[in-house]
Amino acid sequence: MASTATPILRRSLKNVFIGSADVILNTYATGGIGVTPAQLGVERVDHAIIVEKSSSGGGGSANSFAYNTSTQKIMAYTASNSESTSASNFTPVTLNVVAFQFGG
């Protein structure tokens, strides 16, 4: 299931570009949910920080989230650091994703 991303910030400091977006997750698919660098306000993501902003009864089995820079997907992990299962219900979970692009 696709996510929606609402950009909220884009800044540059010398050779560091920072983009931020609120991402709403719905049903989780094994392997992650695709969120492109453009949705996050940068050309590529070299590093990302994810903070859960709100969860209205969803949340599935995830205790933490991470952005996989090589696949451009948000991954959900359980307390035992294994990936959440496919079709986990996250409706709705809002994440704030801050993306960093280093260099040009």
Protein Blocks (a to p, Z undefined) as FASTA:
>chain_A
ZZddddfbdcdehjaccdddddddfbdcehiaaddfklnopabdfbdcdddfbdehinpj
afbdcddfklopacdddfkopacdehiafbdcddddddddehZZ
